[in-house]
Amino acid sequence: MNLIPVSDARFLLEGRFDRGDPAQPVFIWAGDRIGVDFEGGALAVVFGAATGQSFFNVTVDGVTEIASGADGRFVWPRPIAPGRHQLRIVKRSEADAGHVVFRGIEVAAGAQAWAPKPPAYRLRLLFLGDSITVGANNEDGEADQWEDRRTHNHALSYGYLTSQALGADHRATAVSGMGICEGFVPMRVAETWDKIYPRDRPERADLAAWMPDVVCVNFGENDSAFPKTEGRPFAKDFAARYVSFIQSVRAAWPQAQIVLLRGGMSGGANDPDLRGAWETAVKELEAGDRRIGHFVFQHWTGHHPRVADHRVMAAELTDWLKQQPWFLGHH
């Protein structure tokens, strides 16, 4: 087998990787992707240093297997015919569960690899959110479980499916449990959304390196759920903090259309405090910025949305986006 290192520039990296060392880019956020074309009858994906759990959809010519970055090396388990093939790797598990270095691929001795043809995207679509946007638990059974992130598949989340339906270059910066004011993790949205890593490291992303056309924002569920577990009321400053956060997003991307989302889980839908505060923030933001709009999902679930729920949510959002006057230029 012959190692083709990622540093030789034949790999297409799409996402908010840590690229401080070009020879060892770090897969961090769910939905981030790497592509390369190769030939020969053998393939292995090679990972490096890892923390926590990182799971991937590894797809060769449209056939997908699940790989664990923590294993260090994933050998493609199926026969590979002669000729040129497409390899696509998508991180399915979330940033806060773990991250891993990508080193490259191993192919048969003497085989070549090529840079893939860049996708012809119609637009750039970014999702900022929590576990609903991550796609947490979406391949679980009746009960949500967090021990094995293999069943958390961002590639079947409402955001990723929406991006696919619209032919969009997809990005997602989302953390399970995170809220505007408080949540089940120590990080808050305003201090996390523009970072390279979700916690413990200070590096900020270069927000000008990839400029989204549309930013979809879905927060609030944890601001509703977490204080209830502590026997405390809903935060009085939610609306003010939400407005301030969206203003920071606007400052980063002055030309982007911002879509304020609410929904996915019924806890937030049934909380009058969250609903009222969110509507107050939306009214203020829309009044001051013609490039801000909002959408409320009709489909809600009692636990984290499963794949079938995400498909319904994606269809709702896709249809709504296509109907917006500002979206017509992207058809």
N, C-alpha and C positions, 0 to 999 in steps of 0.2 A: 504493500500500500504506500501511496505517496501523499504526504501532507501538503496541502495548498493553504498557506497561511492567509488570514484575513487581511494582512497588511499589504498584500500585493494588488489591491484595488480592483480585483475582479468581482468583489462582492458588493451588492446593492444593499445599503443599510437605510432603513426608513424608520425613524423614531427618535426618541430622546435618549440615546445611548450616552454612556460616559465614554467619550473618545479621547480622554487625556493621554492614553497610550494607544496610538493607532494600531499597534500589533495586538492589543488586548481590549477591544471594545467591550463594554459591559451591558448585557441585556438587563433592563430594569423594569420598564413599564409594560403592562399588559397591552397587547396589540402591536407592539414594535416588531419589525420584520427584517429578515435578511433573505436575499435571493442570490442564486448563482446557477449557471448552467454548467453541466459536466458531461463527460463521456466515460465509457467503460462499464464493466459489469459488477462493480463493487462501490460501496459508499459508506462512510462513517462520518458523523458530525462530532467535532471535538470541542469540548468545553474546558474551561480552566477553573480558577478559584471561584468558589461558590459560597453563598450564605443562604440558610433556610431552604425553602422549596421553590424551584423554578421548573415549570412544565411547559412543553412546547408542542405545537402541531407541526410535525415534520412531513412535508408533502412532496412527493416525487411524481411528476406527471399526473397530478390530480388525485393520487392515492395518499391518504394521510395515516400516520402512526403517531402515538404520543411518546415523547421522550422526556426524561428527567435530566436537567442540567447538572444536578448533584452527582449523577453517576459518572460524569467526566467524559464518557465516550458512548455514543449511540450508533450501533451498527444497523444499517438498513436491513430489515429482516426478510425482504421479499426478493425474488429474482429480478435482475435488471438486464434487459435486452441490450444488444449492441446499439450504438448510435448516441445521439445527443439527448440529454434529459434536462428537465427543469427541477431544481430544488428550491422550495420556499419554506422558510421557518418562521412561525408566528408564536410569540410568547402568549400563552393562554392564562397563566396565573399572574396575580397582581404584584406590584412592586414591593409592597410592604410585607409580603410573604417571603421574599428572597430575591436575590439577583445573582448573576453568574457571568463570568468572562466567556466570550466566544473566541476560539482560537483559529477555527477554519474547518476544512473538510479533508478527509482522506479518500482518495480515489485509487483505482487500479494503477499499478506501475505503468508508466508511460502515457497514461490518460491525461487529457487536457481539461481545463475549465475556462469558461468565458463569462464576461459580464453580461447579465441578462438585458434584454431590451427594456428600457424604462417604461413603466406603465403609462398609458395615455389617460391620465386622470382628468375629469371634468372640473373638479374643484378640490379645495382642501377643507376638511371637516374635522374639528376638534371637539372632544367631549371632556368636560370637567365634572367630576362627580364622586360618589361614594360607592358602596358595595353594589347598588343597583346597576350603576354604570360599568363597574368592573365585570359584572356577570357572576358574582359570588354565588356559589351553591346551585348554579343553574343546571348542573347535571346530577344533583343529588336526588335521593328518593323523597319520601314524605318529610323527613326531618332535615333541617340544615345541619351540616357538619363542617368543621373547620380544621380537623386534624390532617386530612389528606387533601391538598389543593389540586390534585389531579382532576377532580370533578368540577373545578371552577374554570369555565372556558370562555374567555373574553371573545373568542372568535365567533361565538354564538350569542353575544350580548346584543341588546337593541341598538346600541351605537354602531358596533361593527357591521351588523346587518344593514343598518340604514346607509352607512358609507358604501357598502357593496352595491346596494340597490341603486344608489345615485352615481356610481362610478367615481367615488371620491377617494382621495388620499387621506387615510384615516389616522388619527392620533387620539389617545386617551390618557389623561392624567387623573387618576381616580384612586381613592384609598378607602377601603372598607372601614366603617365606623367613624369617619371624619365628619365634622360639622362646621357650621359657620361660627357658632359661639362655643360649642362643646360637643363632645361625642365619646365614643368608646375607645378612642386612641388619643394620645396626648396632643397630636398635631391639630392645628386648626387650618381651615381652608386658606386664609389670607397669607399664612406663612409657609405654605407648602406647594401651592399650585404652580409656581414658577421654578421649582427646584429640580436638580438632576436626580437626587435621591429623595424619597419621602421623609426620611428621618435620620438623625444622628450625624448628618454631614451637611455642611453649609453651602456647597457649590450651587450657584444659580445657573439656569439654562440661558443660552443665547436666544432670546425670544424673537430676534430679527432673522434668525437663520431659517426659520420655517414660519411663514405668515399665513394663518388660516383665513379662508373666506367666510366661514361660518363657525361660530363657537356656541355649542350647546352646553348649558349649565344646569345641573340637577343636584341640588343640595337641600337639606331640611329634615330628612327622615331621622337622622341621628340627633339633631337638636330637639326633636320631639320625644324620641324614645329614651335617650340617655337620662335626662333629668327625672323622668318618671321612675326609673330604677333606683334613683337616689332619694325619691320622695320630695323632689324640689319642683318649683313651677318652671314654666317655659321662660327662657331668657327675654327680658324686656328690651334688650338692645339688638335683637335679631335683625330687624328691618334696617337699622342704621349700619350694622356690620355688613349685611348683605349688599346694601347700596355701595358702601366703600369698596368692597371686594370687586364688584362689577365695574366700578370706576377704574380700578387698577387694571382690569382686563382691557377695558377700553383704551387706557393710556398706552398699553403695550401694542395693541393692534387697532389703530384709529379707523381703518377702513372696513374692519370685519363686521358682519352682521352677527349680533348676539341674540341667542334664543334662550329665554329663561324657562326651564322645564320644571314641572312638579308632577311627581307620580311614580308609580311602580309598586308601592307597598301601601296597604290600606291603613296602617297606623297613622301615617302622616295625613292621609286623606280625611281621616275622621277626627283630626285634632283641630279644633276651631282656632286655637292660639297660633299654631303654625300657619294655617290657611290665612288668617287675618293679617299676620305679620308679613307673609310672603306677598300677599296682594297689595299691601301698603307699599312695600319696596318696589314691586313691579310698576305700580302706578307712578311713583316718583321717577323711576328710571326711564320709563317710556315717555313721560312728559318732557324730559330733558334731552332725549336722544332718539332721533327718528330711525336709527339703525338698531334699535332694541325692540324685540317683540317677545311674546310668551306663548307657551303651549302647555296644556294640562292633559295628561293621558286619561283616557276613558277606562282603560284596562288596569285593574289593581289586583294585588294578591295579598293574602294574609301572611305568608312567609316570603323569603326572597324569591323573586320571579324565576321560574324554570325556563328551559329553552322554549317551550311552547308559548309561554307568556312573553318572552322577549321577541318572539316572531310577531305576535300581535302588536306589541308596542312599536316595533320597527315599522310595521305596515302603517300604523297610525301616524307616526312621525314623518315617514317618507311621503305619504299622501299630503300631509299638511304643508311640508316644505315645498313640494311641487306646486302648490296652489298660491304661494306667496308671490306678489308682484316682483319683489327684488330677486327672486330665485329664477325668474324666467330666463335670464341670460346664461344660466348654467345647463339648460336642457340641451 
